[in-house]
């Protein structure tokens, strides 16, 4: 058999070159082992550190009530659901969780997936196709972007939070396509800013578009009952709400919430639901317990927002700017990649876990700080003191 002259004898030799390129660009990332229960204190590589990197906004991932619920579900149903929901994996526990989510989101119905990523991939690919258009915010999460590509629809980004650009894209392209889907995060995970959902819904009505909003970082955090940014803004129009059980709800899995017709359709057409093993009993039980806490106890959410306010004021006092100040996610732009890594290392050396977020995850490097309801005022002040010291002495 003849081989091209430039063909490698080792078919995996390209991996070395690719890894070298990743290292050269300062994009290389590796895991950091945590061997403690989720909370404000994390045991990382043998050291106790204050955790300001977790999406555990309400502290529920370590809450005893969720642990008890997970154990009870495991004792009743076992450790695994054993199959897809359409075969052997459909438990009455899943139905209970979906009813709870629909109530939380104030919609007719909901469908639980094995992850939020799968929920977005499956939903987008099921509702649009080659004759359709997807317009997404340029800073949308990867699963929204990948879902659009997987669907085969024409996928076009509009500039981040730029309603004028979204309008221009609709004016230019909408009339060429059968259906149009507008996608956006509600709370952008790496910047912490908020989607302009009211304006998006107005445009959707004008141009006959569907809207899918990913409430991964909004569920449990925004709204009087923790229903998310859609609840906080009082949006009543029909839309598709996707989210995760793994952040403020302290469990694992994802969901889609909307009309009963939409959910019935997805049960038959969302491949990432049809062909995936159902969520485990433990995760399902924990999520049910979390939603009950979120809906009935506002004190955790109130404490979270008190912590956000304290940290926001502290940054302003230090004259340190964040990309946005509207959510428990506050991203601090330090400089280039080496400077950002220097800041992250300084924080880590002094007992703060808040790693650098770098390209290709984000267009520009930053330190991403996330606050939890369970952070104490002294812990937040300690972080502020370190940030102030670093800004004076490191650069």
C-alpha positions as CSV (number, residue, x, y, z in Angstrom):
1,X,0.0,0.0,0.0
2,X,1.4,3.4,-1.0
3,X,1.5,6.1,1.6
4,X,1.6,9.9,1.0
5,X,5.1,11.2,1.8
6,X,3.7,13.6,4.5
7,X,1.7,10.8,6.2
8,X,2.9,10.0,9.7
9,X,3.9,6.4,10.4
10,X,2.1,6.8,13.8
11,X,-1.5,7.8,13.2
12,X,-1.5,9.5,16.6
13,X,1.6,11.5,16.2
14,X,-0.5,14.6,15.7
15,X,-1.4,14.6,19.4
16,X,2.1,15.6,20.4
17,X,2.1,18.6,18.0
18,X,-1.4,19.6,19.2
19,X,-0.4,19.5,22.8
20,X,2.7,21.5,22.2
21,X,0.6,24.2,20.5
22,X,-1.8,24.2,23.5
23,X,1.2,24.7,25.9
24,X,2.8,27.3,23.7
25,X,-0.4,29.4,23.7
26,X,-0.8,29.1,27.5
27,X,-4.1,27.3,26.9
28,X,-3.1,24.1,28.6
29,X,-5.4,23.1,31.5
30,X,-5.5,20.2,33.9
31,X,-7.7,19.0,36.7
32,X,-7.3,19.9,40.4
33,X,-8.4,17.1,42.8
34,X,-10.9,18.0,45.5
35,X,-11.3,15.4,48.3
36,X,-13.9,17.1,50.4
37,X,-17.7,17.7,50.5
38,X,-19.0,20.6,48.4
39,X,-18.9,23.8,50.4
40,X,-17.1,27.1,51.0
41,X,-14.0,25.2,52.2
42,X,-12.4,22.8,49.7
43,X,-9.6,20.3,50.3
44,X,-7.6,20.7,47.1
45,X,-4.4,18.7,46.6
46,X,-4.1,18.3,50.3
47,X,-4.6,21.9,51.2
48,X,-7.7,23.6,52.7
49,X,-8.8,26.5,50.6
50,X,-11.6,29.0,50.5
51,X,-13.7,28.0,47.4
52,X,-14.7,31.0,45.2
53,X,-15.0,29.0,42.0
54,X,-18.1,26.8,42.6
55,X,-21.5,27.1,40.9
56,X,-23.0,25.8,44.2
57,X,-24.7,29.1,44.6
58,X,-27.1,28.2,47.5
59,X,-24.7,25.7,49.1
60,X,-27.2,22.8,48.5
61,X,-24.7,20.4,47.1
62,X,-23.5,19.8,50.6
63,X,-26.8,20.2,52.3
64,X,-27.7,17.3,54.6
65,X,-31.3,17.3,53.3
66,X,-30.2,16.5,49.8
67,X,-27.8,13.8,51.0
68,X,-30.7,12.1,53.0
69,X,-33.0,12.4,49.9
70,X,-30.3,10.8,47.7
71,X,-29.8,8.0,50.1
72,X,-33.5,7.3,50.5
73,X,-33.9,7.2,46.7
74,X,-31.0,4.8,46.3
75,X,-32.4,2.5,49.0
76,X,-35.8,2.4,47.3
77,X,-34.8,2.3,43.6
78,X,-31.1,1.2,43.6
79,X,-28.0,2.8,42.2
80,X,-28.9,3.1,38.6
81,X,-32.0,3.6,36.5
82,X,-30.9,0.7,34.2
83,X,-32.1,2.0,30.8
84,X,-33.6,4.8,28.8
85,X,-36.9,6.4,29.9
86,X,-38.8,4.7,27.0
87,X,-37.7,1.2,28.0
88,X,-36.9,0.4,31.7
89,X,-35.6,3.7,33.1
90,X,-38.8,5.6,33.7
91,X,-39.4,5.9,37.4
92,X,-42.3,7.6,39.2
93,X,-39.5,9.7,40.9
94,X,-38.7,11.2,37.4
95,X,-42.3,12.2,37.0
96,X,-42.3,13.8,40.5
97,X,-39.1,15.8,39.6
98,X,-40.6,17.0,36.2
99,X,-43.8,18.1,38.0
100,X,-41.7,20.1,40.5
101,X,-39.6,21.7,37.7
102,X,-42.8,22.7,35.8
103,X,-44.2,24.3,38.9
104,X,-40.9,26.1,39.7
105,X,-40.8,27.5,36.1
106,X,-44.5,28.2,36.0
107,X,-45.1,26.2,32.8
108,X,-47.2,23.3,31.7
109,X,-44.6,20.5,31.6
110,X,-41.0,19.6,31.9
111,X,-38.6,16.9,30.7
112,X,-35.5,15.8,32.6
113,X,-32.3,14.9,30.8
114,X,-29.1,13.3,32.1
115,X,-27.2,16.7,31.8
116,X,-27.9,20.3,30.9
117,X,-25.6,19.9,27.9
118,X,-27.6,17.0,26.6
119,X,-30.8,18.9,27.1
120,X,-29.7,21.7,24.9
121,X,-28.2,19.5,22.2
122,X,-31.3,17.3,22.0
123,X,-33.8,20.1,22.1
124,X,-32.2,22.4,19.5
125,X,-31.5,19.5,17.1
126,X,-35.1,18.3,17.5
127,X,-36.9,21.6,16.8
128,X,-34.9,23.1,13.9
129,X,-33.3,21.6,10.8
130,X,-31.7,22.4,7.5
131,X,-34.5,24.7,6.4
132,X,-34.3,26.8,9.5
133,X,-32.2,29.6,11.2
134,X,-30.6,29.8,14.6
135,X,-29.6,33.2,15.9
136,X,-27.5,32.9,19.1
137,X,-25.7,35.3,21.3
138,X,-22.0,35.2,20.6
139,X,-21.2,34.4,24.2
140,X,-23.7,31.5,24.5
141,X,-22.5,28.4,26.3
142,X,-20.9,25.7,24.1
143,X,-24.0,23.4,24.3
144,X,-26.2,26.1,22.6
145,X,-23.6,26.5,19.9
146,X,-23.1,22.8,19.4
147,X,-26.8,22.2,19.4
148,X,-27.3,24.6,16.5
149,X,-24.5,23.0,14.5
150,X,-25.9,19.5,15.2
151,X,-29.3,20.5,14.0
152,X,-28.1,21.3,10.5
153,X,-29.8,24.7,10.6
154,X,-28.0,27.8,9.5
155,X,-26.4,29.2,12.7
156,X,-25.4,32.8,13.0
157,X,-24.1,34.6,16.0
158,X,-25.2,38.1,16.9
159,X,-22.9,40.4,19.0
160,X,-23.1,39.8,22.7
161,X,-26.1,41.6,24.3
162,X,-26.5,43.6,21.1
163,X,-30.2,43.9,20.3
164,X,-29.5,46.2,17.4
165,X,-27.3,43.5,15.8
166,X,-29.9,40.8,16.5
167,X,-32.6,43.0,14.8
168,X,-30.3,43.5,11.8
169,X,-29.7,39.8,11.5
170,X,-33.5,39.1,11.7
171,X,-34.2,41.8,9.0
172,X,-31.5,40.3,6.7
173,X,-32.1,36.6,7.2
174,X,-35.4,35.7,8.7
175,X,-37.5,35.7,5.5
176,X,-35.3,33.1,3.9
177,X,-36.1,30.4,6.4
178,X,-39.0,28.2,7.5
179,X,-38.5,28.5,11.3
180,X,-36.2,30.7,13.4
181,X,-34.9,30.0,16.9
182,X,-33.2,32.7,19.0
183,X,-31.0,31.2,21.7
184,X,-29.4,32.9,24.7
185,X,-28.1,32.2,28.2
186,X,-30.0,34.0,30.8
187,X,-27.0,34.6,33.0
188,X,-23.7,34.3,31.0
189,X,-21.5,31.8,32.8
190,X,-18.1,33.5,32.3
191,X,-19.0,37.2,32.4
192,X,-22.0,37.2,34.8
193,X,-24.0,39.6,32.8
194,X,-27.7,39.1,32.0
195,X,-29.6,38.6,28.7
196,X,-32.0,41.3,27.6
197,X,-34.8,38.8,27.6
198,X,-37.7,41.3,27.4
199,X,-36.3,42.9,24.2
200,X,-35.5,39.4,22.8
201,X,-39.1,38.3,23.4
202,X,-40.5,41.4,21.7
203,X,-38.3,40.8,18.6
204,X,-39.4,37.1,18.6
205,X,-43.0,38.1,18.5
206,X,-42.4,40.6,15.7
207,X,-40.4,38.2,13.5
208,X,-42.3,35.0,14.4
209,X,-39.4,33.3,16.2
210,X,-39.1,30.7,18.9
211,X,-36.9,31.5,21.9
212,X,-34.8,29.1,23.9
213,X,-33.2,30.5,27.0
214,X,-30.6,28.6,29.1
215,X,-31.3,29.2,32.8
216,X,-28.4,27.1,34.0
217,X,-27.0,30.0,36.2
218,X,-30.4,31.6,36.8
219,X,-32.4,28.8,38.2
220,X,-32.6,29.0,42.0
221,X,-30.8,32.3,42.1
222,X,-33.3,34.8,40.5
223,X,-37.0,35.3,41.1
224,X,-39.1,35.3,44.3
225,X,-39.4,31.5,44.1
226,X,-36.1,30.8,42.4
227,X,-37.7,30.3,39.0
228,X,-34.8,32.1,37.3
229,X,-34.4,35.3,35.3
230,X,-37.6,34.7,33.4
231,X,-39.5,34.7,36.6
232,X,-37.6,37.8,37.9
233,X,-38.5,39.7,34.7
234,X,-42.1,38.6,34.7
235,X,-41.9,37.1,31.2
236,X,-45.2,35.4,30.4
237,X,-44.8,34.7,26.7
238,X,-44.3,31.1,25.5
239,X,-40.7,30.1,25.3
240,X,-38.4,27.1,25.8
241,X,-36.5,27.1,29.1
242,X,-33.5,24.8,29.5
243,X,-31.5,24.5,32.7
244,X,-29.4,22.3,34.9
245,X,-29.9,20.6,38.2
246,X,-26.1,20.7,38.9
247,X,-25.6,24.3,40.0
248,X,-27.9,26.1,42.5
249,X,-29.9,22.9,42.8
250,X,-26.9,20.9,43.9
251,X,-27.5,17.7,42.0
252,X,-26.9,16.5,38.5
253,X,-28.9,16.5,35.2
254,X,-30.7,19.0,33.0
255,X,-34.3,19.9,32.1
256,X,-36.4,21.5,29.4
257,X,-39.6,23.3,30.5
258,X,-42.3,24.7,28.4
259,X,-45.7,23.8,26.9
260,X,-47.1,20.3,27.1
261,X,-47.0,20.0,23.3
262,X,-43.3,20.8,23.2
263,X,-42.5,18.3,25.9
264,X,-44.6,15.6,24.2
265,X,-42.8,16.3,21.0
266,X,-39.3,16.1,22.6
267,X,-40.1,12.7,24.2
268,X,-40.4,11.4,20.7
269,X,-37.7,13.4,18.9
270,X,-34.9,14.5,21.3
271,X,-32.3,11.9,20.6
272,X,-30.2,12.8,23.7
273,X,-33.3,11.9,25.8
274,X,-34.6,8.9,23.8
275,X,-31.3,7.1,23.6
276,X,-29.7,7.9,27.0
277,X,-30.0,6.1,30.3
278,X,-32.3,8.0,32.6
279,X,-31.0,10.1,35.5
280,X,-30.0,8.0,38.5
281,X,-32.4,7.7,41.5
282,X,-29.9,9.5,43.8
283,X,-29.6,12.5,41.6
284,X,-33.3,12.6,41.0
285,X,-34.1,12.4,44.7
286,X,-31.6,15.1,45.6
287,X,-33.0,17.5,42.9
288,X,-36.6,17.0,44.2
289,X,-35.4,18.0,47.7
290,X,-33.5,21.0,46.3
291,X,-36.5,22.4,44.4
292,X,-38.7,22.1,47.5
293,X,-36.0,24.1,49.5
294,X,-35.6,26.7,46.8
295,X,-39.4,27.3,46.5
296,X,-40.2,27.3,50.2
297,X,-37.1,28.9,51.8
298,X,-36.1,32.3,50.5
299,X,-33.4,32.9,53.2
300,X,-30.7,31.1,51.3
301,X,-31.3,33.3,48.2
302,X,-31.5,36.4,50.3
303,X,-28.2,35.6,51.9
304,X,-26.6,34.9,48.5
305,X,-27.7,38.4,47.3
306,X,-26.4,40.0,50.5
307,X,-23.0,38.4,49.8
308,X,-23.2,39.6,46.2
309,X,-23.9,43.1,47.4
310,X,-21.0,43.0,49.9
311,X,-18.5,41.8,47.3
312,X,-19.7,44.3,44.7
313,X,-19.3,47.2,47.2
314,X,-15.9,45.9,48.2
315,X,-14.7,45.8,44.6
316,X,-15.9,49.3,44.1
317,X,-14.1,50.5,47.2
318,X,-10.9,48.9,45.9
319,X,-11.5,50.5,42.4
320,X,-11.4,47.0,40.9
321,X,-13.7,46.6,38.0
322,X,-15.6,43.4,37.0
323,X,-17.1,42.7,33.6
324,X,-20.5,42.7,35.2
325,X,-22.0,43.1,38.7
326,X,-25.5,41.7,38.2
327,X,-25.2,38.1,39.4
328,X,-23.2,35.9,41.8
329,X,-20.6,35.5,39.0
330,X,-18.1,38.4,38.9
331,X,-15.3,38.2,36.4
332,X,-12.2,40.3,37.0
333,X,-10.1,41.2,34.0
334,X,-6.4,41.2,35.2
335,X,-4.5,41.5,31.9
336,X,-3.0,39.0,29.5
337,X,-2.8,35.3,30.1
338,X,0.5,35.3,32.0
339,X,-0.8,38.1,34.3
340,X,-4.0,36.3,34.9
341,X,-2.2,33.1,35.8
342,X,0.0,35.1,38.1
343,X,-3.0,36.4,39.9
344,X,-4.7,33.0,40.2
345,X,-1.5,31.5,41.6
346,X,-1.2,34.4,44.1
347,X,-4.7,33.7,45.3
348,X,-4.1,30.0,45.5
349,X,-0.8,30.5,47.5
350,X,-2.8,32.5,50.0
351,X,-5.6,30.0,50.4
352,X,-8.2,31.1,47.8
353,X,-9.4,28.8,45.0
354,X,-10.4,31.1,42.1
355,X,-8.7,29.8,38.9
356,X,-7.9,31.7,35.8
357,X,-10.3,31.3,32.9
358,X,-8.5,31.5,29.6
359,X,-9.1,31.1,25.9
360,X,-10.5,29.1,24.2
361,X,-13.2,29.0,26.9
362,X,-13.4,32.8,26.8
363,X,-12.2,35.4,24.4
364,X,-10.1,37.2,27.0
365,X,-8.6,35.9,30.3
366,X,-10.1,36.7,33.6
367,X,-10.4,35.5,37.3
368,X,-14.0,34.2,37.7
369,X,-15.3,34.7,41.2
370,X,-18.5,33.0,42.2
371,X,-20.3,33.6,45.5
372,X,-22.4,31.3,47.5
373,X,-25.0,31.8,50.1
374,X,-22.9,29.9,52.6
375,X,-19.9,32.2,52.3
376,X,-19.4,34.1,55.5
377,X,-18.7,37.8,55.6
378,X,-15.2,37.2,57.0
379,X,-14.4,34.9,54.1
380,X,-15.5,37.5,51.5
381,X,-13.5,40.2,53.2
382,X,-10.4,38.0,53.2
383,X,-10.8,37.6,49.4
384,X,-11.2,41.3,49.0
385,X,-8.1,42.0,51.0
386,X,-6.1,39.7,48.8
387,X,-7.4,41.2,45.6
388,X,-6.5,44.7,46.9
389,X,-3.0,43.5,47.9
390,X,-2.5,41.9,44.6
391,X,-3.6,44.9,42.6
392,X,-1.1,47.1,44.6
393,X,1.9,44.8,44.5
394,X,1.7,42.2,41.7
395,X,1.5,44.5,38.7
